[in-house]
């Protein structure tokens, strides 16, 4: 299995788990996780990126 196939399979599995949990991923989320895998981001870097995006989204909605 190529790296691209592995990334696609991992992303599919994550998306499926999110769907089961009632929080399906959208296309932007899937692209983000594929980027993390493709560029081999550390867990800490991924977490910081997601938290920054969440903070930015919250500030746009006034939360």
Backbone torsions as a table, in degrees:
resi	resn	phi	psi	omega
1	UNK	NA	132.3	-179.4
2	UNK	-75.8	165.3	177.8
3	UNK	-58.9	-39.9	-179.9
4	UNK	-63.1	-41.8	178.1
5	UNK	-65.6	-39.6	178.8
6	UNK	-63.3	-45.0	178.2
7	UNK	-60.9	-45.9	-180.0
8	UNK	-61.1	-42.4	179.8
9	UNK	-65.1	-44.2	179.4
10	UNK	-63.6	-40.0	179.2
11	UNK	-66.5	-41.4	178.0
12	UNK	-61.0	-44.5	179.8
13	UNK	-62.8	-42.9	178.5
14	UNK	-63.9	-42.5	179.3
15	UNK	-63.0	-39.5	179.4
16	UNK	-64.5	-42.8	178.6
17	UNK	-63.8	-39.7	177.3
18	UNK	-64.0	-39.9	178.4
19	UNK	-62.2	-44.6	178.6
20	UNK	-60.5	-37.9	-178.6
21	UNK	-77.4	-1.9	179.0
22	UNK	82.3	17.5	-179.6
23	UNK	-132.8	70.4	-174.3
24	UNK	-65.4	147.0	176.9
25	UNK	-79.3	144.6	172.8
26	UNK	-97.0	179.2	-176.2
27	UNK	-60.9	-36.6	179.3
28	UNK	-65.7	-40.6	177.7
29	UNK	-63.2	-46.0	-179.5
30	UNK	-60.9	-43.7	178.8
31	UNK	-61.7	-38.8	179.5
32	UNK	-62.8	-47.9	-179.6
33	UNK	-66.6	-34.2	174.9
34	UNK	-64.3	-38.2	177.4
35	UNK	-63.4	-44.6	179.0
36	UNK	-56.2	-46.5	-179.3
37	UNK	-67.9	-47.0	-176.7
38	UNK	-60.5	-41.3	-176.3
39	UNK	-95.4	3.2	175.3
40	UNK	55.1	49.8	178.2
41	UNK	-69.6	143.4	175.0
42	UNK	-70.4	160.4	178.2
43	UNK	-58.7	-42.1	-178.7
44	UNK	-62.3	-41.9	179.3
45	UNK	-67.0	-41.0	177.2
46	UNK	-60.7	-46.6	-179.0
47	UNK	-61.0	-45.6	179.6
48	UNK	-61.3	-42.2	179.7
49	UNK	-62.5	-46.0	-179.3
50	UNK	-65.3	-42.9	178.7
51	UNK	-63.4	-40.7	177.1
52	UNK	-61.4	-42.7	178.4
53	UNK	-64.4	-40.1	179.2
54	UNK	-65.1	-42.0	178.1
55	UNK	-62.7	-43.5	-180.0
56	UNK	-63.7	-41.8	179.3
57	UNK	-64.9	-40.7	179.9
58	UNK	-65.3	-38.1	-179.2
59	UNK	-70.2	-28.8	177.8
60	UNK	-72.0	-29.7	-178.6
61	UNK	-95.5	-0.9	177.5
62	UNK	79.0	18.8	-179.7
63	UNK	-84.7	NA	NA
